């Protein structure tokens, strides 16, 4: 940090108070010494390499030296030296020597990418290709750091400065999904942007916002249709990301596709049931949302009888929009006596209803389920009271 402080004019206190002219003089001395092409040492017994002190700093700790340069570059006083420093670094690490590891080269290109965001300097196109190769093909630093470095470089100088196809191919291979998104968005391949979101674990939860952005935005009908088809065909992926968000998306945007979605999920009944459970829970709590497809409703109740049979009777008591005869047969086949008794009662078949309630009572006594014995007795009493009250009224 001593170098950085001197270059930005923040001279350490040990030197005492110095005036502006002296500050500039110290800056020049430090810069000329660190970045000199050859030292002023005499009687050298060997041929000194170019930029010996830059090389020394880089060898000691490449990353830390570049971090110091990043801090230095942020100061307005150092603007004139940006291009000089960058040219020297590129010469030393890329053009002149092969002594630097992929990790060190990666640090250099990460530094360049981030400086390009805040500073204007010339960077030969050949270095862009080297930066792409280094960041995308070498596991030199953390994946996120390499992706962010390349993303910043692409956003700053523009996709058009690269070979676009090569940039995309290497970014896909490296799983740099944010870089891929930039290219797909430029090409208006918005369906492929979806794959970038749900393939990127750091942004996977943002896929729903992106879908709403497209479907509710001013995009063409063709674009929206493509997104709709992609979402429906990959409904499993959306469910695995967030089942409730998927159900909400279907109700708000893709309601006309719900029959197709149910058909696509028929081979995965557990997943279908989980989705329909959310769909009906959300629609039940909203006056604006109505699911009136009887066949889908029947499919949901059938799945409920398979995975949560204890929920069927309570659900039937508050739900509407199902065929009593169809669901009654379903309950009888599934041996859901409580639910069947309720449906017999609704249909007016009181003898059949009472018989089933009585069968439930016998089953609970046989299995010594004393808690349920009392509950079943109360149901039978309530049933008898309802029918007695009804008969008296008549």
Secondary structure, 3 states (H helix, E strand, C coil): CHHHHHHCCCCCHHHCCCCHHHHHHHHHHHHHHHCCCCCCCCCCCCCCCCCHHHHHHHHHHHHHHHHHHHHHHCCHHHHHHHHHHHHHHHHHHHHHCCCCCHHHHHHHHHHHHHHHHHCCCCCCHHHHHHHHHHHHHCCCCCHHHHHHHHHHHHHHHCHHHCCHHHHHHHHHHHCCHHHHHHHHHHCCCHHHHHHHHHHCCCCHHHHHHHHHHHHCCCCCHHHHHHHHHHHHHCHHHHHHHCHHHHHHHHHHCCHHHHHHHHHHCCCCHHHHHHHHHHHHHHHHCCCCCCCCCHHHHHHHHHHHHHHCHHHHHHHHHHCCCCCHHHHHHHHHHCCCHHHHHHHHHHHCCHHHHHHHHHHHHHHHHHCCCHHHHHHHHHHHHHHHHHHHHHHHHC
